[in-house]
Amino acid sequence: MAEAAARIAQLADELHQEDAPDADTLMIDYQEVGEPSSDKGKAPMDSDQLRIFQDALRQQQEALERHRSNHQN
């Protein structure tokens, strides 16, 4: 049993080393200035969703203001 666990640990380490070069690279595609934006895959926001979002944002801003004022005193 101990030999099997040691072998599994060794194989896991080997696999991790093989994957390591790719793990250090994070590719993020940013929109260039002047490049047209794409709405592909984005659902339109209806008025109810917008209202809910605005209410949540307002509540969060009010809570932040209360938190700041409590810590200024």
N, CA, C and O atoms as a Tripos MOL2 file, in Angstrom:
@<TRIPOS>MOLECULE
protein
  292   291    73     0     0
PROTEIN
NO_CHARGES

@<TRIPOS>ATOM
      1 N           0.8230   -1.1890    0.0000 N.3       1 MET1
      2 CA          0.0000    0.0000    0.0000 C.3       1 MET1
      3 C           0.8680    1.2550    0.0000 C.2       1 MET1
      4 O           0.5990    2.1990   -0.7430 O.2       1 MET1
      5 N           1.9000    1.2660    0.8240 N.am      2 ALA2
      6 CA          2.7940    2.4210    0.8940 C.3       2 ALA2
      7 C           3.5170    2.6160   -0.4290 C.2       2 ALA2
      8 O           3.7500    3.7460   -0.8590 O.2       2 ALA2
      9 N           3.8760    1.4910   -1.0810 N.am      3 GLU3
     10 CA          4.5520    1.5840   -2.3740 C.3       3 GLU3
     11 C           3.6250    2.1970   -3.4200 C.2       3 GLU3
     12 O           4.0550    3.0160   -4.2320 O.2       3 GLU3
     13 N           2.3700    1.8030   -3.3980 N.am      4 ALA4
     14 CA          1.3970    2.3490   -4.3460 C.3       4 ALA4
     15 C           1.1980    3.8420   -4.1120 C.2       4 ALA4
     16 O           1.1140    4.6150   -5.0660 O.2       4 ALA4
     17 N           1.1220    4.2490   -2.8590 N.am      5 ALA5
     18 CA          0.9540    5.6680   -2.5390 C.3       5 ALA5
     19 C           2.1700    6.4640   -2.9860 C.2       5 ALA5
     20 O           2.0330    7.5720   -3.5050 O.2       5 ALA5
     21 N           3.3590    5.9040   -2.7850 N.am      6 ALA6
     22 CA          4.5860    6.5820   -3.2120 C.3       6 ALA6
     23 C           4.6240    6.7070   -4.7280 C.2       6 ALA6
     24 O           5.0310    7.7390   -5.2620 O.2       6 ALA6
     25 N           4.1960    5.6470   -5.4260 N.am      7 ARG7
     26 CA          4.1800    5.6700   -6.9030 C.3       7 ARG7
     27 C           3.1760    6.6980   -7.4120 C.2       7 ARG7
     28 O           3.4570    7.4150   -8.3730 O.2       7 ARG7
     29 N           2.0190    6.7750   -6.7840 N.am      8 ILE8
     30 CA          1.0080    7.7680   -7.1760 C.3       8 ILE8
     31 C           1.5440    9.1720   -6.9520 C.2       8 ILE8
     32 O           1.3550   10.0490   -7.7960 O.2       8 ILE8
     33 N           2.2080    9.3960   -5.8300 N.am      9 ALA9
     34 CA          2.7850   10.7100   -5.5470 C.3       9 ALA9
     35 C           3.8450   11.0640   -6.5760 C.2       9 ALA9
     36 O           3.9250   12.2110   -7.0180 O.2       9 ALA9
     37 N           4.6670   10.0780   -6.9640 N.am     10 GLN10
     38 CA          5.7070   10.3160   -7.9610 C.3      10 GLN10
     39 C           5.0830   10.6620   -9.3120 C.2      10 GLN10
     40 O           5.5200   11.6070   -9.9690 O.2      10 GLN10
     41 N           4.0720    9.9120   -9.7290 N.am     11 LEU11
     42 CA          3.4080   10.1820  -11.0000 C.3      11 LEU11
     43 C           2.7240   11.5460  -10.9910 C.2      11 LEU11
     44 O           2.7630   12.2700  -11.9850 O.2      11 LEU11
     45 N           2.1040   11.8910   -9.8790 N.am     12 ALA12
     46 CA          1.4520   13.1950   -9.7720 C.3      12 ALA12
     47 C           2.4730   14.3130   -9.8910 C.2      12 ALA12
     48 O           2.2120   15.3280  -10.5360 O.2      12 ALA12
     49 N           3.6400   14.1350   -9.2700 N.am     13 ASP13
     50 CA          4.6980   15.1360   -9.3540 C.3      13 ASP13
     51 C           5.1950   15.2680  -10.7870 C.2      13 ASP13
     52 O           5.4240   16.3790  -11.2650 O.2      13 ASP13
     53 N           5.3650   14.1340  -11.4790 N.am     14 GLU14
     54 CA          5.8050   14.1660  -12.8740 C.3      14 GLU14
     55 C           4.7840   14.8800  -13.7530 C.2      14 GLU14
     56 O           5.1570   15.6840  -14.6080 O.2      14 GLU14
     57 N           3.5100   14.5940  -13.5500 N.am     15 LEU15
     58 CA          2.4690   15.2630  -14.3280 C.3      15 LEU15
     59 C           2.4540   16.7560  -14.0480 C.2      15 LEU15
     60 O           2.2890   17.5630  -14.9630 O.2      15 LEU15
     61 N           2.6260   17.1230  -12.7880 N.am     16 HIS16
     62 CA          2.6380   18.5410  -12.4190 C.3      16 HIS16
     63 C           3.8050   19.2560  -13.0910 C.2      16 HIS16
     64 O           3.6470   20.3870  -13.5520 O.2      16 HIS16
     65 N           4.9750   18.6180  -13.1560 N.am     17 GLN17
     66 CA          6.1380   19.2220  -13.7910 C.3      17 GLN17
     67 C           5.9200   19.3800  -15.2870 C.2      17 GLN17
     68 O           6.3730   20.3640  -15.8720 O.2      17 GLN17
     69 N           5.2330   18.4310  -15.9200 N.am     18 GLU18
     70 CA          4.9390   18.5300  -17.3460 C.3      18 GLU18
     71 C           3.9940   19.6870  -17.6340 C.2      18 GLU18
     72 O           4.1180   20.3490  -18.6640 O.2      18 GLU18
     73 N           3.0520   19.9360  -16.7300 N.am     19 ASP19
     74 CA          2.0700   20.9950  -16.9220 C.3      19 ASP19
     75 C           2.5810   22.3590  -16.4850 C.2      19 ASP19
     76 O           1.9890   23.3740  -16.8520 O.2      19 ASP19
     77 N           3.6410   22.4150  -15.7270 N.am     20 ALA20
     78 CA          4.1160   23.6640  -15.1280 C.3      20 ALA20
     79 C           4.3870   24.7790  -16.1350 C.2      20 ALA20
     80 O           3.9880   25.9130  -15.8700 O.2      20 ALA20
     81 N           5.0420   24.5330  -17.2760 N.am     21 PRO21
     82 CA          5.2830   25.6610  -18.1860 C.3      21 PRO21
     83 C           3.9960   26.3440  -18.6400 C.2      21 PRO21
     84 O           3.9630   27.5670  -18.7750 O.2      21 PRO21
     85 N           2.9440   25.5760  -18.8750 N.am     22 ASP22
     86 CA          1.6760   26.1610  -19.2970 C.3      22 ASP22
     87 C           0.9820   26.8830  -18.1520 C.2      22 ASP22
     88 O           0.2340   27.8340  -18.3810 O.2      22 ASP22
     89 N           1.2190   26.4470  -16.9340 N.am     23 ALA23
     90 CA          0.5430   27.0320  -15.7800 C.3      23 ALA23
     91 C           1.0000   28.4610  -15.5160 C.2      23 ALA23
     92 O           0.2820   29.2320  -14.8800 O.2      23 ALA23
     93 N           2.1870   28.8240  -15.9970 N.am     24 ASP24
     94 CA          2.7190   30.1610  -15.7600 C.3      24 ASP24
     95 C           2.1910   31.1840  -16.7530 C.2      24 ASP24
     96 O           2.4140   32.3800  -16.5670 O.2      24 ASP24
     97 N           1.5050   30.7560  -17.7910 N.am     25 THR25
     98 CA          1.0580   31.6570  -18.8420 C.3      25 THR25
     99 C          -0.4400   31.8760  -18.7480 C.2      25 THR25
    100 O          -1.2210   30.9260  -18.7760 O.2      25 THR25
    101 N          -0.8310   33.1320  -18.6360 N.am     26 LEU26
    102 CA         -2.2420   33.4950  -18.6300 C.3      26 LEU26
    103 C          -2.4790   34.4030  -19.8220 C.2      26 LEU26
    104 O          -1.9270   35.5010  -19.8900 O.2      26 LEU26
    105 N          -3.2810   33.9600  -20.7460 N.am     27 MET27
    106 CA         -3.5560   34.7370  -21.9470 C.3      27 MET27
    107 C          -4.9080   35.4190  -21.7920 C.2      27 MET27
    108 O          -5.9310   34.7640  -21.5940 O.2      27 MET27
    109 N          -4.8960   36.7440  -21.8870 N.am     28 ILE28
    110 CA         -6.1250   37.5190  -21.8020 C.3      28 ILE28
    111 C          -6.2050   38.3720  -23.0520 C.2      28 ILE28
    112 O          -5.2600   39.0860  -23.3850 O.2      28 ILE28
    113 N          -7.3130   38.3010  -23.7330 N.am     29 ASP29
    114 CA         -7.5000   39.0690  -24.9550 C.3      29 ASP29
    115 C          -8.2330   40.3570  -24.6170 C.2      29 ASP29
    116 O          -9.4090   40.3340  -24.2520 O.2      29 ASP29
    117 N          -7.5340   41.4780  -24.7390 N.am     30 TYR30
    118 CA         -8.1350   42.7760  -24.4690 C.3      30 TYR30
    119 C          -8.5350   43.4340  -25.7820 C.2      30 TYR30
    120 O          -7.8780   43.2600  -26.8080 O.2      30 TYR30
    121 N          -9.6030   44.1790  -25.7310 N.am     31 GLN31
    122 CA        -10.0520   44.9080  -26.9070 C.3      31 GLN31
    123 C          -9.1000   46.0730  -27.1570 C.2      31 GLN31
    124 O          -8.7940   46.8370  -26.2410 O.2      31 GLN31
    125 N          -8.6370   46.2060  -28.3840 N.am     32 GLU32
    126 CA         -7.7600   47.3120  -28.7500 C.3      32 GLU32
    127 C          -8.5890   48.5770  -28.9250 C.2      32 GLU32
    128 O          -9.7810   48.5150  -29.2280 O.2      32 GLU32
    129 N          -7.9450   49.7250  -28.7300 N.am     33 VAL33
    130 CA         -8.6250   51.0050  -28.9030 C.3      33 VAL33
    131 C          -9.0770   51.1140  -30.3530 C.2      33 VAL33
    132 O          -8.2970   50.8670  -31.2730 O.2      33 VAL33
    133 N         -10.3180   51.4780  -30.5500 N.am     34 GLY34
    134 CA        -10.8600   51.6210  -31.8920 C.3      34 GLY34
    135 C         -11.3910   50.3290  -32.4810 C.2      34 GLY34
    136 O         -12.0220   50.3420  -33.5370 O.2      34 GLY34
    137 N         -11.1470   49.2300  -31.8200 N.am     35 GLU35
    138 CA        -11.6340   47.9380  -32.2860 C.3      35 GLU35
    139 C         -13.1110   47.8200  -31.9410 C.2      35 GLU35
    140 O         -13.5000   48.1430  -30.8180 O.2      35 GLU35
    141 N         -13.9400   47.3710  -32.8650 N.am     36 PRO36
    142 CA        -15.3700   47.2710  -32.5380 C.3      36 PRO36
    143 C         -15.6080   46.2300  -31.4580 C.2      36 PRO36
    144 O         -15.0030   45.1580  -31.4620 O.2      36 PRO36
    145 N         -16.4970   46.5620  -30.5390 N.am     37 SER37
    146 CA        -16.8150   45.6020  -29.4830 C.3      37 SER37
    147 C         -17.8450   44.6130  -30.0060 C.2      37 SER37
    148 O         -18.6170   44.9170  -30.9160 O.2      37 SER37
    149 N         -17.8430   43.4560  -29.4290 N.am     38 SER38
    150 CA        -18.7730   42.4200  -29.8490 C.3      38 SER38
    151 C         -19.7500   42.1280  -28.7220 C.2      38 SER38
    152 O         -19.3460   41.9600  -27.5710 O.2      38 SER38
    153 N         -21.0170   42.0700  -29.0480 N.am     39 ASP39
    154 CA        -22.0320   41.7120  -28.0700 C.3      39 ASP39
    155 C         -22.4350   40.2510  -28.2220 C.2      39 ASP39
    156 O         -23.4230   39.8090  -27.6360 O.2      39 ASP39
    157 N         -21.6680   39.5050  -29.0100 N.am     40 LYS40
    158 CA        -21.9760   38.1010  -29.2380 C.3      40 LYS40
    159 C         -21.9410   37.3510  -27.9090 C.2      40 LYS40
    160 O         -20.9720   37.4560  -27.1570 O.2      40 LYS40
    161 N         -22.9790   36.6120  -27.6280 N.am     41 GLY41
    162 CA        -23.0460   35.8380  -26.4060 C.3      41 GLY41
    163 C         -23.5680   36.6040  -25.2100 C.2      41 GLY41
    164 O         -23.6720   36.0480  -24.1170 O.2      41 GLY41
    165 N         -23.8950   37.8640  -25.3950 N.am     42 LYS42
    166 CA        -24.4050   38.6770  -24.2910 C.3      42 LYS42
    167 C         -25.9090   38.8510  -24.4530 C.2      42 LYS42
    168 O         -26.3880   39.2580  -25.5110 O.2      42 LYS42
    169 N         -26.6270   38.5450  -23.4190 N.am     43 ALA43
    170 CA        -28.0790   38.7080  -23.4600 C.3      43 ALA43
    171 C         -28.4200   40.1610  -23.1710 C.2      43 ALA43
    172 O         -27.7730   40.7920  -22.3350 O.2      43 ALA43
    173 N         -29.4190   40.6980  -23.8430 N.am     44 PRO44
    174 CA        -29.8180   42.0770  -23.5430 C.3      44 PRO44
    175 C         -30.3950   42.1640  -22.1330 C.2      44 PRO44
    176 O         -31.0340   41.2290  -21.6510 O.2      44 PRO44
    177 N         -30.1610   43.2930  -21.4840 N.am     45 MET45
    178 CA        -30.6600   43.4850  -20.1240 C.3      45 MET45
    179 C         -32.0380   44.1280  -20.2130 C.2      45 MET45
    180 O         -32.1950   45.1960  -20.8040 O.2      45 MET45
    181 N         -33.0290   43.4780  -19.6280 N.am     46 ASP46
    182 CA        -34.3620   44.0720  -19.6560 C.3      46 ASP46
    183 C         -34.4960   45.0760  -18.5150 C.2      46 ASP46
    184 O         -33.6210   45.1640  -17.6530 O.2      46 ASP46
    185 N         -35.5830   45.8250  -18.5110 N.am     47 SER47
    186 CA        -35.7530   46.9110  -17.5450 C.3      47 SER47
    187 C         -35.8230   46.4050  -16.1070 C.2      47 SER47
    188 O         -35.3430   47.0800  -15.1960 O.2      47 SER47
    189 N         -36.4160   45.2200  -15.8840 N.am     48 ASP48
    190 CA        -36.4700   44.6630  -14.5250 C.3      48 ASP48
    191 C         -35.0740   44.3120  -14.0200 C.2      48 ASP48
    192 O         -34.7350   44.5910  -12.8700 O.2      48 ASP48
    193 N         -34.2710   43.7010  -14.8830 N.am     49 GLN49
    194 CA        -32.9060   43.3640  -14.4930 C.3      49 GLN49
    195 C         -32.1120   44.6300  -14.1990 C.2      49 GLN49
    196 O         -31.3550   44.6810  -13.2290 O.2      49 GLN49
    197 N         -32.2810   45.6420  -15.0290 N.am     50 LEU50
    198 CA        -31.5730   46.9020  -14.8350 C.3      50 LEU50
    199 C         -31.9760   47.5420  -13.5110 C.2      50 LEU50
    200 O         -31.1180   48.0270  -12.7740 O.2      50 LEU50
    201 N         -33.2710   47.5500  -13.2020 N.am     51 ARG51
    202 CA        -33.7530   48.1420  -11.9520 C.3      51 ARG51
    203 C         -33.1920   47.3930  -10.7500 C.2      51 ARG51
    204 O         -32.7550   48.0090   -9.7790 O.2      51 ARG51
    205 N         -33.2050   46.0610  -10.8150 N.am     52 ILE52
    206 CA        -32.6700   45.2440   -9.7250 C.3      52 ILE52
    207 C         -31.1800   45.5210   -9.5390 C.2      52 ILE52
    208 O         -30.7000   45.6520   -8.4130 O.2      52 ILE52
    209 N         -30.4640   45.6070  -10.6400 N.am     53 PHE53
    210 CA        -29.0320   45.8880  -10.5770 C.3      53 PHE53
    211 C         -28.7760   47.2670   -9.9740 C.2      53 PHE53
    212 O         -27.8960   47.4220   -9.1270 O.2      53 PHE53
    213 N         -29.5430   48.2680  -10.4060 N.am     54 GLN54
    214 CA        -29.3770   49.6190   -9.8790 C.3      54 GLN54
    215 C         -29.7050   49.6800   -8.3890 C.2      54 GLN54
    216 O         -29.0090   50.3580   -7.6330 O.2      54 GLN54
    217 N         -30.7520   48.9820   -7.9600 N.am     55 ASP55
    218 CA        -31.1060   48.9400   -6.5330 C.3      55 ASP55
    219 C         -29.9960   48.2930   -5.7090 C.2      55 ASP55
    220 O         -29.6400   48.7860   -4.6380 O.2      55 ASP55
    221 N         -29.4570   47.1940   -6.2090 N.am     56 ALA56
    222 CA        -28.3830   46.5060   -5.4920 C.3      56 ALA56
    223 C         -27.1470   47.3900   -5.4020 C.2      56 ALA56
    224 O         -26.4820   47.4330   -4.3670 O.2      56 ALA56
    225 N         -26.8420   48.0890   -6.4810 N.am     57 LEU57
    226 CA        -25.6940   48.9920   -6.4840 C.3      57 LEU57
    227 C         -25.9050   50.1330   -5.4910 C.2      57 LEU57
    228 O         -24.9880   50.4890   -4.7510 O.2      57 LEU57
    229 N         -27.1010   50.7010   -5.4720 N.am     58 ARG58
    230 CA        -27.4120   51.7900   -4.5420 C.3      58 ARG58
    231 C         -27.2750   51.3140   -3.0960 C.2      58 ARG58
    232 O         -26.7050   52.0160   -2.2610 O.2      58 ARG58
    233 N         -27.7960   50.1230   -2.8030 N.am     59 GLN59
    234 CA        -27.7000   49.5750   -1.4470 C.3      59 GLN59
    235 C         -26.2450   49.3440   -1.0470 C.2      59 GLN59
    236 O         -25.8570   49.5940    0.0940 O.2      59 GLN59
    237 N         -25.4640   48.8740   -1.9790 N.am     60 GLN60
    238 CA        -24.0510   48.6350   -1.6930 C.3      60 GLN60
    239 C         -23.3250   49.9600   -1.4420 C.2      60 GLN60
    240 O         -22.4950   50.0500   -0.5380 O.2      60 GLN60
    241 N         -23.6340   50.9800   -2.2330 N.am     61 GLN61
    242 CA        -23.0100   52.2860   -2.0390 C.3      61 GLN61
    243 C         -23.4040   52.8870   -0.6940 C.2      61 GLN61
    244 O         -22.5650   53.4650   -0.0030 O.2      61 GLN61
    245 N         -24.6700   52.7530   -0.3200 N.am     62 GLU62
    246 CA        -25.1270   53.2760    0.9700 C.3      62 GLU62
    247 C         -24.4410   52.5500    2.1260 C.2      62 GLU62
    248 O         -24.0490   53.1780    3.1100 O.2      62 GLU62
    249 N         -24.2980   51.2490    2.0110 N.am     63 ALA63
    250 CA        -23.6240   50.4730    3.0580 C.3      63 ALA63
    251 C         -22.1610   50.8830    3.1700 C.2      63 ALA63
    252 O         -21.6220   50.9740    4.2730 O.2      63 ALA63
    253 N         -21.5260   51.1250    2.0490 N.am     64 LEU64
    254 CA        -20.1360   51.5630    2.0570 C.3      64 LEU64
    255 C         -20.0020   52.9320    2.7110 C.2      64 LEU64
    256 O         -19.0720   53.1620    3.4850 O.2      64 LEU64
    257 N         -20.9230   53.8430    2.4070 N.am     65 GLU65
    258 CA        -20.8990   55.1720    3.0210 C.3      65 GLU65
    259 C         -21.0970   55.0730    4.5350 C.2      65 GLU65
    260 O         -20.4180   55.7650    5.2940 O.2      65 GLU65
    261 N         -22.0270   54.2120    4.9790 N.am     66 ARG66
    262 CA        -22.2380   54.0220    6.4190 C.3      66 ARG66
    263 C         -20.9840   53.4600    7.0810 C.2      66 ARG66
    264 O         -20.5940   53.8950    8.1640 O.2      66 ARG66
    265 N         -20.3720   52.5080    6.4310 N.am     67 HIS67
    266 CA        -19.1550   51.8950    6.9660 C.3      67 HIS67
    267 C         -18.0460   52.9400    7.1000 C.2      67 HIS67
    268 O         -17.3500   52.9920    8.1140 O.2      67 HIS67
    269 N         -17.8900   53.7640    6.0770 N.am     68 ARG68
    270 CA        -16.8570   54.8080    6.1130 C.3      68 ARG68
    271 C         -17.1360   55.8210    7.2090 C.2      68 ARG68
    272 O         -16.2230   56.2180    7.9340 O.2      68 ARG68
    273 N         -18.3950   56.2460    7.3390 N.am     69 SER69
    274 CA        -18.7210   57.2540    8.3540 C.3      69 SER69
    275 C         -18.5550   56.6870    9.7600 C.2      69 SER69
    276 O         -18.1760   57.4230   10.6700 O.2      69 SER69
    277 N         -18.8280   55.4050    9.9600 N.am     70 ASN70
    278 CA        -18.6350   54.7740   11.2700 C.3      70 ASN70
    279 C         -17.1630   54.7040   11.6500 C.2      70 ASN70
    280 O         -16.8230   54.7590   12.8310 O.2      70 ASN70
    281 N         -16.2970   54.5840   10.6640 N.am     71 HIS71
    282 CA        -14.8700   54.4560   10.9480 C.3      71 HIS71
    283 C         -14.1520   55.8020   10.9820 C.2      71 HIS71
    284 O         -12.9880   55.8650   11.3790 O.2      71 HIS71
    285 N         -14.8150   56.8680   10.5790 N.am     72 GLN72
    286 CA        -14.2050   58.1930   10.6440 C.3      72 GLN72
    287 C         -14.3140   58.7650   12.0450 C.2      72 GLN72
    288 O         -13.5110   59.6180   12.4220 O.2      72 GLN72
    289 N         -15.2710   58.3240   12.8120 N.am     73 ASN73
    290 CA        -15.4850   58.8570   14.1690 C.3      73 ASN73
    291 C         -14.5680   58.2280   15.1720 C.2      73 ASN73
    292 O         -14.6210   58.5660   16.3550 O.2      73 ASN73
@<TRIPOS>BOND
     1     1     2 1
     2     2     3 1
     3     3     4 2
     4     3     5 am
     5     5     6 1
     6     6     7 1
     7     7     8 2
     8     7     9 am
     9     9    10 1
    10    10    11 1
    11    11    12 2
    12    11    13 am
    13    13    14 1
    14    14    15 1
    15    15    16 2
    16    15    17 am
    17    17    18 1
    18    18    19 1
    19    19    20 2
    20    19    21 am
    21    21    22 1
    22    22    23 1
    23    23    24 2
    24    23    25 am
    25    25    26 1
    26    26    27 1
    27    27    28 2
    28    27    29 am
    29    29    30 1
    30    30    31 1
    31    31    32 2
    32    31    33 am
    33    33    34 1
    34    34    35 1
    35    35    36 2
    36    35    37 am
    37    37    38 1
    38    38    39 1
    39    39    40 2
    40    39    41 am
    41    41    42 1
    42    42    43 1
    43    43    44 2
    44    43    45 am
    45    45    46 1
    46    46    47 1
    47    47    48 2
    48    47    49 am
    49    49    50 1
    50    50    51 1
    51    51    52 2
    52    51    53 am
    53    53    54 1
    54    54    55 1
    55    55    56 2
    56    55    57 am
    57    57    58 1
    58    58    59 1
    59    59    60 2
    60    59    61 am
    61    61    62 1
    62    62    63 1
    63    63    64 2
    64    63    65 am
    65    65    66 1
    66    66    67 1
    67    67    68 2
    68    67    69 am
    69    69    70 1
    70    70    71 1
    71    71    72 2
    72    71    73 am
    73    73    74 1
    74    74    75 1
    75    75    76 2
    76    75    77 am
    77    77    78 1
    78    78    79 1
    79    79    80 2
    80    79    81 am
    81    81    82 1
    82    82    83 1
    83    83    84 2
    84    83    85 am
    85    85    86 1
    86    86    87 1
    87    87    88 2
    88    87    89 am
    89    89    90 1
    90    90    91 1
    91    91    92 2
    92    91    93 am
    93    93    94 1
    94    94    95 1
    95    95    96 2
    96    95    97 am
    97    97    98 1
    98    98    99 1
    99    99   100 2
   100    99   101 am
   101   101   102 1
   102   102   103 1
   103   103   104 2
   104   103   105 am
   105   105   106 1
   106   106   107 1
   107   107   108 2
   108   107   109 am
   109   109   110 1
   110   110   111 1
   111   111   112 2
   112   111   113 am
   113   113   114 1
   114   114   115 1
   115   115   116 2
   116   115   117 am
   117   117   118 1
   118   118   119 1
   119   119   120 2
   120   119   121 am
   121   121   122 1
   122   122   123 1
   123   123   124 2
   124   123   125 am
   125   125   126 1
   126   126   127 1
   127   127   128 2
   128   127   129 am
   129   129   130 1
   130   130   131 1
   131   131   132 2
   132   131   133 am
   133   133   134 1
   134   134   135 1
   135   135   136 2
   136   135   137 am
   137   137   138 1
   138   138   139 1
   139   139   140 2
   140   139   141 am
   141   141   142 1
   142   142   143 1
   143   143   144 2
   144   143   145 am
   145   145   146 1
   146   146   147 1
   147   147   148 2
   148   147   149 am
   149   149   150 1
   150   150   151 1
   151   151   152 2
   152   151   153 am
   153   153   154 1
   154   154   155 1
   155   155   156 2
   156   155   157 am
   157   157   158 1
   158   158   159 1
   159   159   160 2
   160   159   161 am
   161   161   162 1
   162   162   163 1
   163   163   164 2
   164   163   165 am
   165   165   166 1
   166   166   167 1
   167   167   168 2
   168   167   169 am
   169   169   170 1
   170   170   171 1
   171   171   172 2
   172   171   173 am
   173   173   174 1
   174   174   175 1
   175   175   176 2
   176   175   177 am
   177   177   178 1
   178   178   179 1
   179   179   180 2
   180   179   181 am
   181   181   182 1
   182   182   183 1
   183   183   184 2
   184   183   185 am
   185   185   186 1
   186   186   187 1
   187   187   188 2
   188   187   189 am
   189   189   190 1
   190   190   191 1
   191   191   192 2
   192   191   193 am
   193   193   194 1
   194   194   195 1
   195   195   196 2
   196   195   197 am
   197   197   198 1
   198   198   199 1
   199   199   200 2
   200   199   201 am
   201   201   202 1
   202   202   203 1
   203   203   204 2
   204   203   205 am
   205   205   206 1
   206   206   207 1
   207   207   208 2
   208   207   209 am
   209   209   210 1
   210   210   211 1
   211   211   212 2
   212   211   213 am
   213   213   214 1
   214   214   215 1
   215   215   216 2
   216   215   217 am
   217   217   218 1
   218   218   219 1
   219   219   220 2
   220   219   221 am
   221   221   222 1
   222   222   223 1
   223   223   224 2
   224   223   225 am
   225   225   226 1
   226   226   227 1
   227   227   228 2
   228   227   229 am
   229   229   230 1
   230   230   231 1
   231   231   232 2
   232   231   233 am
   233   233   234 1
   234   234   235 1
   235   235   236 2
   236   235   237 am
   237   237   238 1
   238   238   239 1
   239   239   240 2
   240   239   241 am
   241   241   242 1
   242   242   243 1
   243   243   244 2
   244   243   245 am
   245   245   246 1
   246   246   247 1
   247   247   248 2
   248   247   249 am
   249   249   250 1
   250   250   251 1
   251   251   252 2
   252   251   253 am
   253   253   254 1
   254   254   255 1
   255   255   256 2
   256   255   257 am
   257   257   258 1
   258   258   259 1
   259   259   260 2
   260   259   261 am
   261   261   262 1
   262   262   263 1
   263   263   264 2
   264   263   265 am
   265   265   266 1
   266   266   267 1
   267   267   268 2
   268   267   269 am
   269   269   270 1
   270   270   271 1
   271   271   272 2
   272   271   273 am
   273   273   274 1
   274   274   275 1
   275   275   276 2
   276   275   277 am
   277   277   278 1
   278   278   279 1
   279   279   280 2
   280   279   281 am
   281   281   282 1
   282   282   283 1
   283   283   284 2
   284   283   285 am
   285   285   286 1
   286   286   287 1
   287   287   288 2
   288   287   289 am
   289   289   290 1
   290   290   291 1
   291   291   292 2
@<TRIPOS>SUBSTRUCTURE
     1 MET1         2 RESIDUE 1 A MET
     2 ALA2         6 RESIDUE 1 A ALA
     3 GLU3        10 RESIDUE 1 A GLU
     4 ALA4        14 RESIDUE 1 A ALA
     5 ALA5        18 RESIDUE 1 A ALA
     6 ALA6        22 RESIDUE 1 A ALA
     7 ARG7        26 RESIDUE 1 A ARG
     8 ILE8        30 RESIDUE 1 A ILE
     9 ALA9        34 RESIDUE 1 A ALA
    10 GLN10       38 RESIDUE 1 A GLN
    11 LEU11       42 RESIDUE 1 A LEU
    12 ALA12       46 RESIDUE 1 A ALA
    13 ASP13       50 RESIDUE 1 A ASP
    14 GLU14       54 RESIDUE 1 A GLU
    15 LEU15       58 RESIDUE 1 A LEU
    16 HIS16       62 RESIDUE 1 A HIS
    17 GLN17       66 RESIDUE 1 A GLN
    18 GLU18       70 RESIDUE 1 A GLU
    19 ASP19       74 RESIDUE 1 A ASP
    20 ALA20       78 RESIDUE 1 A ALA
    21 PRO21       82 RESIDUE 1 A PRO
    22 ASP22       86 RESIDUE 1 A ASP
    23 ALA23       90 RESIDUE 1 A ALA
    24 ASP24       94 RESIDUE 1 A ASP
    25 THR25       98 RESIDUE 1 A THR
    26 LEU26      102 RESIDUE 1 A LEU
    27 MET27      106 RESIDUE 1 A MET
    28 ILE28      110 RESIDUE 1 A ILE
    29 ASP29      114 RESIDUE 1 A ASP
    30 TYR30      118 RESIDUE 1 A TYR
    31 GLN31      122 RESIDUE 1 A GLN
    32 GLU32      126 RESIDUE 1 A GLU
    33 VAL33      130 RESIDUE 1 A VAL
    34 GLY34      134 RESIDUE 1 A GLY
    35 GLU35      138 RESIDUE 1 A GLU
    36 PRO36      142 RESIDUE 1 A PRO
    37 SER37      146 RESIDUE 1 A SER
    38 SER38      150 RESIDUE 1 A SER
    39 ASP39      154 RESIDUE 1 A ASP
    40 LYS40      158 RESIDUE 1 A LYS
    41 GLY41      162 RESIDUE 1 A GLY
    42 LYS42      166 RESIDUE 1 A LYS
    43 ALA43      170 RESIDUE 1 A ALA
    44 PRO44      174 RESIDUE 1 A PRO
    45 MET45      178 RESIDUE 1 A MET
    46 ASP46      182 RESIDUE 1 A ASP
    47 SER47      186 RESIDUE 1 A SER
    48 ASP48      190 RESIDUE 1 A ASP
    49 GLN49      194 RESIDUE 1 A GLN
    50 LEU50      198 RESIDUE 1 A LEU
    51 ARG51      202 RESIDUE 1 A ARG
    52 ILE52      206 RESIDUE 1 A ILE
    53 PHE53      210 RESIDUE 1 A PHE
    54 GLN54      214 RESIDUE 1 A GLN
    55 ASP55      218 RESIDUE 1 A ASP
    56 ALA56      222 RESIDUE 1 A ALA
    57 LEU57      226 RESIDUE 1 A LEU
    58 ARG58      230 RESIDUE 1 A ARG
    59 GLN59      234 RESIDUE 1 A GLN
    60 GLN60      238 RESIDUE 1 A GLN
    61 GLN61      242 RESIDUE 1 A GLN
    62 GLU62      246 RESIDUE 1 A GLU
    63 ALA63      250 RESIDUE 1 A ALA
    64 LEU64      254 RESIDUE 1 A LEU
    65 GLU65      258 RESIDUE 1 A GLU
    66 ARG66      262 RESIDUE 1 A ARG
    67 HIS67      266 RESIDUE 1 A HIS
    68 ARG68      270 RESIDUE 1 A ARG
    69 SER69      274 RESIDUE 1 A SER
    70 ASN70      278 RESIDUE 1 A ASN
    71 HIS71      282 RESIDUE 1 A HIS
    72 GLN72      286 RESIDUE 1 A GLN
    73 ASN73      290 RESIDUE 1 A ASN
